[in-house]
Amino acid sequence: MPLTFRKSFRILPGVRLNINKRSWSVTTGGRNGPRHTYSSTGRRTTSVDLPGPFGWRRTRSARRR
């Protein structure tokens, strides 16, 4: 089984800095309401947890030139 590295730091209330082996990202938002994630690779994700086993996620990736 390969080893992985992932660390998450809370830098402000509602703001997290997530670091892994290849990139980093900043997540804003809390448990209630939408969460927005901005990655160093250009990926932007918006996600919302809905009641029950439901959830919604939209991901956009930056176009590389």
NUBAVEX-400199 format. One record per residue: z, y, x of N, C-alpha, C in turn; residue in three letters; residue number from 1. Coordinates in nm, 3 decimals, decimal comma. Atoms other than C-alpha are relative to their C-alpha. Example, Ala and Ser with C-alpha at 12.3 -4.5 7.8 and 13.67 -1.06 7.14 Angstrom:
<nodes>
node n.z->0,000 | n.y->-0,119 | n.x->0,089 | ca.z->0,780 | ca.y->-0,450 | ca.x->1,230 | c.z->0,000 | c.y->0,120 | c.x->0,090 | type->Ala | seq->1
node n.z->-0,006 | n.y->-0,119 | n.x->-0,082 | ca.z->0,714 | ca.y->-0,106 | ca.x->1,367 | c.z->0,073 | c.y->0,109 | c.x->-0,077 | type->Ser | seq->2
</nodes>
This chain:
<nodes>
node n.z->0,000 | n.y->-0,116 | n.x->0,085 | ca.z->0,000 | ca.y->0,000 | ca.x->0,000 | c.z->0,000 | c.y->0,124 | c.x->0,090 | type->Met | seq->1
node n.z->0,006 | n.y->-0,118 | n.x->-0,085 | ca.z->-0,101 | ca.y->0,337 | ca.x->0,154 | c.z->0,114 | c.y->0,097 | c.x->-0,030 | type->Pro | seq->2
node n.z->-0,102 | n.y->-0,102 | n.x->0,017 | ca.z->0,155 | ca.y->0,608 | ca.x->0,208 | c.z->-0,065 | c.y->0,130 | c.x->-0,044 | type->Leu | seq->3
node n.z->0,050 | n.y->-0,129 | n.x->0,045 | ca.z->0,106 | ca.y->0,939 | ca.x->0,030 | c.z->0,104 | c.y->0,107 | c.x->0,025 | type->Thr | seq->4
node n.z->-0,089 | n.y->-0,113 | n.x->-0,019 | ca.z->0,252 | ca.y->1,283 | ca.x->0,082 | c.z->-0,024 | c.y->0,100 | c.x->-0,111 | type->Phe | seq->5
node n.z->0,008 | n.y->-0,103 | n.x->0,103 | ca.z->0,326 | ca.y->1,525 | ca.x->-0,201 | c.z->0,136 | c.y->0,065 | c.x->-0,010 | type->Arg | seq->6
node n.z->-0,125 | n.y->-0,074 | n.x->0,009 | ca.z->0,588 | ca.y->1,797 | ca.x->-0,219 | c.z->-0,021 | c.y->0,117 | c.x->-0,094 | type->Lys | seq->7
node n.z->0,007 | n.y->-0,109 | n.x->0,096 | ca.z->0,659 | ca.y->2,052 | ca.x->-0,491 | c.z->0,121 | c.y->0,090 | c.x->0,019 | type->Ser | seq->8
node n.z->-0,106 | n.y->-0,098 | n.x->-0,017 | ca.z->0,862 | ca.y->2,371 | ca.x->-0,445 | c.z->-0,003 | c.y->0,098 | c.x->-0,115 | type->Phe | seq->9
node n.z->-0,009 | n.y->-0,103 | n.x->0,103 | ca.z->0,985 | ca.y->2,603 | ca.x->-0,717 | c.z->0,023 | c.y->0,133 | c.x->0,072 | type->Arg | seq->10
node n.z->-0,013 | n.y->-0,126 | n.x->-0,073 | ca.z->0,922 | ca.y->2,953 | ca.x->-0,580 | c.z->0,049 | c.y->0,114 | c.x->-0,088 | type->Ile | seq->11
node n.z->-0,051 | n.y->-0,093 | n.x->0,100 | ca.z->0,997 | ca.y->3,154 | ca.x->-0,897 | c.z->0,017 | c.y->-0,077 | c.x->-0,130 | type->Leu | seq->12
node n.z->-0,007 | n.y->0,069 | n.x->0,129 | ca.z->1,098 | ca.y->3,060 | ca.x->-1,251 | c.z->-0,139 | c.y->-0,008 | c.x->-0,064 | type->Pro | seq->13
node n.z->0,130 | n.y->0,020 | n.x->0,060 | ca.z->0,783 | ca.y->2,914 | ca.x->-1,404 | c.z->-0,115 | c.y->-0,007 | c.x->0,099 | type->Gly | seq->14
node n.z->0,105 | n.y->0,005 | n.x->-0,102 | ca.z->0,591 | ca.y->2,905 | ca.x->-1,072 | c.z->0,036 | c.y->-0,107 | c.x->0,103 | type->Val | seq->15
node n.z->-0,022 | n.y->0,107 | n.x->-0,097 | ca.z->0,555 | ca.y->2,599 | ca.x->-0,848 | c.z->-0,111 | c.y->0,000 | c.x->0,104 | type->Arg | seq->16
node n.z->0,095 | n.y->0,021 | n.x->-0,109 | ca.z->0,386 | ca.y->2,547 | ca.x->-0,512 | c.z->-0,002 | c.y->-0,148 | c.x->0,028 | type->Leu | seq->17
node n.z->0,016 | n.y->0,143 | n.x->-0,019 | ca.z->0,251 | ca.y->2,193 | ca.x->-0,477 | c.z->-0,082 | c.y->-0,023 | c.x->0,126 | type->Asn | seq->18
node n.z->0,069 | n.y->0,026 | n.x->-0,126 | ca.z->0,149 | ca.y->2,060 | ca.x->-0,136 | c.z->-0,021 | c.y->-0,150 | c.x->0,013 | type->Ile | seq->19
node n.z->0,025 | n.y->0,139 | n.x->-0,033 | ca.z->-0,021 | ca.y->1,732 | ca.x->-0,050 | c.z->-0,075 | c.y->-0,006 | c.x->0,132 | type->Asn | seq->20
node n.z->0,061 | n.y->0,019 | n.x->-0,131 | ca.z->-0,202 | ca.y->1,593 | ca.x->0,251 | c.z->-0,126 | c.y->0,083 | c.x->0,022 | type->Lys | seq->21
node n.z->0,130 | n.y->-0,066 | n.x->-0,016 | ca.z->-0,537 | ca.y->1,762 | ca.x->0,185 | c.z->-0,009 | c.y->0,141 | c.x->-0,056 | type->Arg | seq->22
node n.z->0,013 | n.y->-0,131 | n.x->0,063 | ca.z->-0,470 | ca.y->2,075 | ca.x->-0,023 | c.z->0,136 | c.y->0,047 | c.x->-0,051 | type->Ser | seq->23
node n.z->-0,118 | n.y->-0,055 | n.x->0,063 | ca.z->-0,217 | ca.y->2,296 | ca.x->-0,195 | c.z->-0,043 | c.y->0,063 | c.x->-0,132 | type->Trp | seq->24
node n.z->0,032 | n.y->-0,063 | n.x->0,127 | ca.z->-0,196 | ca.y->2,443 | ca.x->-0,545 | c.z->0,122 | c.y->0,076 | c.x->-0,051 | type->Ser | seq->25
node n.z->-0,104 | n.y->-0,078 | n.x->0,065 | ca.z->0,004 | ca.y->2,690 | ca.x->-0,751 | c.z->-0,010 | c.y->-0,025 | c.x->-0,149 | type->Val | seq->26
node n.z->-0,005 | n.y->0,026 | n.x->0,143 | ca.z->0,112 | ca.y->2,603 | ca.x->-1,105 | c.z->0,089 | c.y->0,104 | c.x->-0,065 | type->Thr | seq->27
node n.z->-0,080 | n.y->-0,097 | n.x->0,076 | ca.z->0,230 | ca.y->2,867 | ca.x->-1,352 | c.z->0,018 | c.y->-0,052 | c.x->-0,141 | type->Thr | seq->28
node n.z->-0,030 | n.y->0,045 | n.x->0,136 | ca.z->0,388 | ca.y->2,807 | ca.x->-1,691 | c.z->0,114 | c.y->-0,098 | c.x->0,001 | type->Gly | seq->29
node n.z->-0,114 | n.y->0,089 | n.x->0,009 | ca.z->0,673 | ca.y->2,599 | ca.x->-1,815 | c.z->-0,028 | c.y->-0,120 | c.x->-0,087 | type->Gly | seq->30
node n.z->0,016 | n.y->0,118 | n.x->0,086 | ca.z->0,735 | ca.y->2,304 | ca.x->-2,040 | c.z->-0,061 | c.y->0,036 | c.x->-0,134 | type->Arg | seq->31
node n.z->0,053 | n.y->-0,043 | n.x->0,129 | ca.z->0,658 | ca.y->2,498 | ca.x->-2,355 | c.z->-0,117 | c.y->0,094 | c.x->0,024 | type->Asn | seq->32
node n.z->0,117 | n.y->-0,084 | n.x->-0,016 | ca.z->0,311 | ca.y->2,645 | ca.x->-2,373 | c.z->-0,094 | c.y->-0,054 | c.x->0,106 | type->Gly | seq->33
node n.z->0,100 | n.y->0,050 | n.x->-0,095 | ca.z->0,010 | ca.y->2,613 | ca.x->-2,145 | c.z->0,045 | c.y->0,014 | c.x->0,145 | type->Pro | seq->34
node n.z->-0,021 | n.y->-0,006 | n.x->-0,144 | ca.z->0,023 | ca.y->2,544 | ca.x->-1,771 | c.z->-0,135 | c.y->0,023 | c.x->0,065 | type->Arg | seq->35
node n.z->0,123 | n.y->-0,030 | n.x->-0,073 | ca.z->-0,239 | ca.y->2,685 | ca.x->-1,535 | c.z->0,022 | c.y->-0,039 | c.x->0,146 | type->His | seq->36
node n.z->-0,008 | n.y->0,044 | n.x->-0,139 | ca.z->-0,302 | ca.y->2,526 | ca.x->-1,196 | c.z->-0,123 | c.y->0,051 | c.x->0,075 | type->Thr | seq->37
node n.z->0,105 | n.y->-0,053 | n.x->-0,086 | ca.z->-0,506 | ca.y->2,691 | ca.x->-0,919 | c.z->0,012 | c.y->-0,071 | c.x->0,135 | type->Tyr | seq->38
node n.z->-0,003 | n.y->0,081 | n.x->-0,121 | ca.z->-0,595 | ca.y->2,467 | ca.x->-0,622 | c.z->-0,076 | c.y->0,069 | c.x->0,113 | type->Ser | seq->39
node n.z->0,069 | n.y->-0,055 | n.x->-0,117 | ca.z->-0,703 | ca.y->2,557 | ca.x->-0,269 | c.z->-0,142 | c.y->-0,055 | c.x->0,011 | type->Ser | seq->40
node n.z->0,135 | n.y->0,057 | n.x->-0,002 | ca.z->-1,012 | ca.y->2,339 | ca.x->-0,326 | c.z->-0,091 | c.y->0,066 | c.x->-0,103 | type->Thr | seq->41
node n.z->0,080 | n.y->-0,069 | n.x->0,100 | ca.z->-1,131 | ca.y->2,568 | ca.x->-0,608 | c.z->0,015 | c.y->-0,053 | c.x->-0,141 | type->Gly | seq->42
node n.z->-0,018 | n.y->0,059 | n.x->0,133 | ca.z->-1,022 | ca.y->2,352 | ca.x->-0,900 | c.z->0,101 | c.y->0,084 | c.x->-0,079 | type->Arg | seq->43
node n.z->-0,091 | n.y->-0,069 | n.x->0,090 | ca.z->-0,863 | ca.y->2,532 | ca.x->-1,196 | c.z->0,023 | c.y->-0,090 | c.x->-0,121 | type->Arg | seq->44
node n.z->-0,032 | n.y->0,089 | n.x->0,110 | ca.z->-0,683 | ca.y->2,330 | ca.x->-1,462 | c.z->0,095 | c.y->0,071 | c.x->-0,096 | type->Thr | seq->45
node n.z->-0,088 | n.y->-0,048 | n.x->0,106 | ca.z->-0,529 | ca.y->2,438 | ca.x->-1,793 | c.z->0,040 | c.y->-0,121 | c.x->-0,082 | type->Thr | seq->46
node n.z->-0,045 | n.y->0,115 | n.x->0,077 | ca.z->-0,313 | ca.y->2,184 | ca.x->-1,974 | c.z->0,112 | c.y->0,042 | c.x->-0,095 | type->Ser | seq->47
node n.z->-0,100 | n.y->-0,024 | n.x->0,103 | ca.z->-0,096 | ca.y->2,181 | ca.x->-2,285 | c.z->0,051 | c.y->-0,134 | c.x->-0,049 | type->Val | seq->48
node n.z->-0,058 | n.y->0,119 | n.x->0,059 | ca.z->0,144 | ca.y->1,912 | ca.x->-2,402 | c.z->0,020 | c.y->0,025 | c.x->-0,149 | type->Asp | seq->49
node n.z->-0,014 | n.y->-0,009 | n.x->0,144 | ca.z->0,123 | ca.y->1,859 | ca.x->-2,776 | c.z->0,103 | c.y->-0,101 | c.x->-0,047 | type->Leu | seq->50
node n.z->-0,102 | n.y->0,095 | n.x->0,048 | ca.z->0,386 | ca.y->1,682 | ca.x->-2,989 | c.z->-0,054 | c.y->-0,142 | c.x->-0,009 | type->Pro | seq->51
node n.z->0,039 | n.y->0,140 | n.x->0,005 | ca.z->0,380 | ca.y->1,306 | ca.x->-2,971 | c.z->-0,074 | c.y->-0,041 | c.x->0,126 | type->Gly | seq->52
node n.z->0,070 | n.y->0,049 | n.x->-0,119 | ca.z->0,153 | ca.y->1,115 | ca.x->-2,736 | c.z->-0,130 | c.y->0,076 | c.x->0,028 | type->Pro | seq->53
node n.z->0,123 | n.y->-0,076 | n.x->-0,013 | ca.z->-0,106 | ca.y->1,392 | ca.x->-2,737 | c.z->0,013 | c.y->0,104 | c.x->0,111 | type->Phe | seq->54
node n.z->0,005 | n.y->-0,104 | n.x->-0,101 | ca.z->-0,209 | ca.y->1,637 | ca.x->-2,469 | c.z->-0,142 | c.y->0,051 | c.x->0,009 | type->Gly | seq->55
node n.z->0,132 | n.y->-0,058 | n.x->-0,015 | ca.z->-0,500 | ca.y->1,861 | ca.x->-2,385 | c.z->-0,013 | c.y->0,052 | c.x->0,141 | type->Trp | seq->56
node n.z->0,022 | n.y->-0,044 | n.x->-0,136 | ca.z->-0,650 | ca.y->1,936 | ca.x->-2,045 | c.z->-0,144 | c.y->0,045 | c.x->0,016 | type->Arg | seq->57
node n.z->0,134 | n.y->-0,048 | n.x->-0,032 | ca.z->-0,946 | ca.y->2,140 | ca.x->-1,927 | c.z->-0,003 | c.y->0,032 | c.x->0,149 | type->Arg | seq->58
node n.z->0,011 | n.y->-0,018 | n.x->-0,144 | ca.z->-1,059 | ca.y->2,137 | ca.x->-1,564 | c.z->-0,134 | c.y->0,064 | c.x->0,033 | type->Thr | seq->59
node n.z->0,122 | n.y->-0,063 | n.x->-0,051 | ca.z->-1,309 | ca.y->2,364 | ca.x->-1,396 | c.z->0,004 | c.y->-0,003 | c.x->0,152 | type->Arg | seq->60
node n.z->0,010 | n.y->0,003 | n.x->-0,145 | ca.z->-1,426 | ca.y->2,322 | ca.x->-1,039 | c.z->-0,093 | c.y->0,112 | c.x->0,045 | type->Ser | seq->61
node n.z->0,084 | n.y->-0,105 | n.x->-0,056 | ca.z->-1,570 | ca.y->2,599 | ca.x->-0,824 | c.z->-0,128 | c.y->-0,061 | c.x->0,053 | type->Ala | seq->62
node n.z->0,128 | n.y->0,048 | n.x->-0,053 | ca.z->-1,933 | ca.y->2,562 | ca.x->-0,731 | c.z->-0,007 | c.y->0,033 | c.x->0,149 | type->Arg | seq->63
node n.z->0,013 | n.y->-0,017 | n.x->-0,144 | ca.z->-1,986 | ca.y->2,514 | ca.x->-0,360 | c.z->-0,142 | c.y->0,045 | c.x->0,032 | type->Arg | seq->64
node n.z->0,132 | n.y->-0,046 | n.x->-0,042 | ca.z->-2,273 | ca.y->2,697 | ca.x->-0,192 | c.z->-0,035 | c.y->-0,056 | c.x->0,133 | type->Arg | seq->65
</nodes>
